[in-house]
Amino acid sequence: MMKHTYSSGTLSRTQAFEWLRPFREGRESVEEDERPGRPQTFLTAKSIEKVSVFGFQECDEEDVETWVACDAEDCRFQMLNDDEIVTSVQEESYPVNDETNEDEESNSNECSKCPSNNDVFSALETAMEWYEQQSECCPTQLLLIKRIRDLSAKKRCTIVQRKISDYSLQ
């Protein structure tokens, strides 16, 4: 069910139970692991055998070594500490802008053509209601629409909060 809802990137039922087993045996933390929260990648005859079972019989040990090395260097799923998470979120929310005033003026003109956060929220709400009624409705795609709708709701609330804070006594 999780794979159907959250796509093929999700752990399988077997993988989830393999990950849970050490905790049932008394383990309390994964902090001492080199890559906590990620499956371990060991190059053994058993791991090579697992790869060959899934339809890659022509793959040899060198191919598996290459795949394991790629996973070790993958930057998409970085493990960040609290400070790095805060910095990352702040950079996404408030990007550094080194543009000139002319560029800012052209951006404000472009932004004035954009729909307001309220308009986007109501449009996405309508789109969600319509999409849920369709026979082709996919839970993953519906979840994406909900996330975009929630983003527009968050931006709508953020703008209201900023306007209220402008009038506070200092």
C-alpha positions in Angstrom: 0.0 0.0 0.0 2.8 2.4 0.8 4.5 1.8 -2.5 1.2 2.4 -4.3 0.6 5.7 -2.4 4.2 7.0 -2.2 5.7 5.6 -5.4 8.5 3.0 -5.9 11.0 5.0 -3.8 9.4 3.6 -0.6 10.8 0.7 1.3 9.2 -2.6 0.6 7.4 -4.4 3.4 10.3 -6.8 3.7 12.8 -4.0 3.9 10.8 -2.2 6.5 10.6 -5.3 8.7 14.4 -5.9 8.2 15.0 -2.3 9.4 12.6 -2.8 12.4 14.2 -6.1 13.6 17.2 -4.6 15.4 14.8 -2.3 17.4 12.7 -5.2 18.5 15.9 -6.9 19.7 16.6 -3.9 22.0 18.4 -1.4 19.9 17.4 2.2 20.7 19.2 4.4 18.3 20.8 4.5 14.9 23.1 7.5 15.7 26.2 5.3 15.8 25.6 4.1 12.2 27.6 5.8 9.5 24.4 6.5 7.5 21.5 6.5 10.0 18.1 6.1 8.4 19.5 4.6 5.2 19.9 1.0 4.3 23.4 -0.3 4.7 25.3 -1.1 1.4 27.6 -4.0 1.8 29.2 -5.7 -1.2 28.9 -9.4 -0.5 28.0 -12.5 -2.5 24.5 -12.3 -1.0 24.0 -8.7 -2.2 25.3 -9.7 -5.7 22.9 -12.7 -5.6 19.9 -10.4 -4.7 20.7 -8.2 -7.7 20.8 -11.1 -10.1 17.5 -12.4 -8.8 15.7 -9.2 -9.9 16.5 -9.7 -13.6 20.1 -8.5 -13.8 21.8 -11.9 -14.3 24.4 -10.4 -16.7 25.7 -8.0 -14.0 28.9 -8.9 -12.3 30.7 -7.8 -9.1 32.2 -4.8 -10.8 28.8 -3.5 -11.8 27.5 -3.8 -8.2 30.6 -2.1 -6.9 29.9 0.9 -9.2 26.3 1.1 -8.0 27.3 1.0 -4.4 30.0 3.7 -5.0 27.3 5.9 -6.7 25.0 5.6 -3.6 27.8 6.5 -1.3 28.4 9.8 -3.1 24.7 10.7 -3.7 24.0 14.2 -2.4 20.3 14.2 -2.8 19.5 12.6 0.6 22.0 14.4 2.9 21.8 13.9 6.6 21.8 17.4 8.1 22.1 18.5 11.7 19.7 21.1 13.2 21.7 24.2 12.2 22.1 23.0 8.6 18.4 22.3 8.4 17.6 25.8 9.6 20.1 27.3 7.2 18.7 25.3 4.3 15.1 26.3 5.0 16.1 30.0 5.4 17.9 30.0 2.1 14.9 28.5 0.3 12.5 30.9 2.0 14.6 34.1 1.6 17.1 33.6 -1.3 20.0 36.1 -1.4 19.3 38.6 -4.1 22.3 40.4 -5.7 20.3 41.9 -8.6 20.2 45.6 -9.4 17.2 47.9 -8.9 16.3 47.5 -12.6 16.0 43.8 -12.2 13.9 44.2 -9.1 11.5 46.5 -11.0 11.2 44.1 -13.9 10.5 41.3 -11.4 7.8 43.3 -9.6 6.1 43.9 -13.0 6.3 40.2 -13.7 4.9 39.4 -10.3 2.0 41.8 -10.7 0.9 39.5 -13.6 0.8 36.5 -11.3 -2.4 35.4 -9.5 -2.7 36.2 -5.8 -2.2 33.6 -3.2 -5.9 33.6 -2.4 -6.7 33.0 -6.1 -4.2 30.1 -6.3 -5.6 28.6 -3.1 -9.2 28.6 -4.3 -8.2 27.4 -7.8 -6.3 24.5 -6.3 -9.1 23.7 -3.9 -11.5 23.5 -6.9 -8.9 21.4 -8.9 -8.6 18.9 -6.0 -12.4 18.5 -5.7 -12.6 17.9 -9.4 -9.6 15.5 -9.5 -11.0 13.4 -6.6 -14.1 12.7 -8.7 -12.2 11.4 -11.7 -11.7 7.7 -12.3 -8.1 8.3 -13.2 -7.4 9.9 -9.7 -4.0 8.8 -8.5 -3.2 9.2 -4.8 0.3 10.3 -5.5 -0.8 13.1 -7.9 -3.5 14.1 -5.5 -1.0 14.4 -2.7 1.1 16.7 -4.9 -1.9 18.9 -5.6 -2.6 19.1 -1.8 1.1 20.0 -1.1 0.9 22.9 -3.6 -2.4 24.0 -2.2 -0.9 23.9 1.3 2.0 26.0 0.1 -0.4 28.6 -1.3 -2.3 28.6 2.0 0.9 29.0 4.0 2.0 31.9 1.8 -1.5 33.5 2.2 -1.2 33.3 6.0 2.4 34.6 5.9 1.5 37.7 4.0 -1.3 38.4 6.5 1.0 38.0 9.4 3.6 40.3 7.9 0.9 43.0 7.5 -0.2 42.7 11.1 3.3 42.9 12.4 3.9 46.1 10.5 1.2 47.8 12.7 2.6 46.5 16.0 3.9 49.1 18.5 7.6 49.2 19.1 
